[in-house]
Amino acid sequence: MKVGIMGGTFDPIHNGHLATAEAVNDALALDQVLFIPAAVPPHKRGRHIADSFHRLAMTILATCSHPNFHVSTVELDREGPSYAVDTVDALKNIFPSDTNFYFILGADAALELHTWHNAFELVSKCFFVAATRQGTDFDLADVHKNFPVELQHHIIHVETPALEISSTDIRDKILRHQSIKYLVPEPVEQYLRKEGLYCDC
């Protein structure tokens, strides 16, 4: 069984997240992709993020129509920082022992992967997919050089659609009362409007 891991704050989840997951899902013929909202992202401590209830709800709304996309609360259910190595360990206790996990991350995160908590142990436990936008100047060797040779085959590369969308930009647009149509799935847009998230109204 091949399971993709799409982790993130999802503050909010947007079409870029979904397009990336779909591209990796197709390229690697995954059986499913797990979207895992982070509880306490280690790299975002000190920044206000929306309540986990809202981020989880939006993630479910964004993925529920896709047969291969599922949502896991494994990080929301755990206390403390959302370290990837702990998440992978938790998933290994849930899925069959022969399951291969493919952790999906962007180019910038891939280049910093060696700085993650227990990075070598983490990469030994699953595959990492550097998902880069088409046309992006990215060399997988720049990632590989930070890891022992025996772990390098666990880090692979998949090109994804060139969508320039970020959660930060979406929050800023909402704050300025600008349209976010086609940046997020319509159910997420409706949820944001209903709950009044990210606006000063």
C-alpha positions, 0 to 999 in steps of 0.5 A: 500500500502506498500512502501520501502524507500532505501535512500543513497548517492549512490556514486555510487549505487552498487549490495549490495544496489540492493540485500538488496532492493530485499531481503526486497521487497520479505520478506515484499511483498512490492508494490514498493521500492523507491530509493532516492539519498540524496542531502546533507547527514547530516553524510557526510558533509565535504566529496566530493561526486559526483554531484547529476546529476551523482548519480541520473543517476546511480541510474536510470540505476541500477533500471530501469529493475526491475518492483518494483524499482523506483527512487524519487528525493524528497531529491534532489528537497529540499534545506538543509540537507536530514533529513529522517523525512522530506523525510517521511513527503514529501512522505506522501503528495504524496502517499495515506493516507493509505500507510505504509512506510518501511525505509530500513537501515543497521545494523550499521545505525539501532544501531544509529537510536536513534541519528537521527534528531527527531528520535522518531517522525520519527519512529512513522511515518513509519516502519524501517527495519534493513537489516543485512547480513546473519551471522551477529551478530545483536540483534534487542533488541539493537535497541529497547532499545533506543526507547519507548515500543510503538514505538518498533514494528515499527523497524523490522529485515530482513536478506539479502544476505551476499555481502561485497560491499561498495561504498568506495571500489568501488571508491578506485578500480576505482582510482587504475584502478582495475576492478569493474565488478560484483560490480555494474550493467553493465550500471552503470559500463559503465556510470562510465567509460564514465563519468570518475568518481572517477578516476584521469584521 
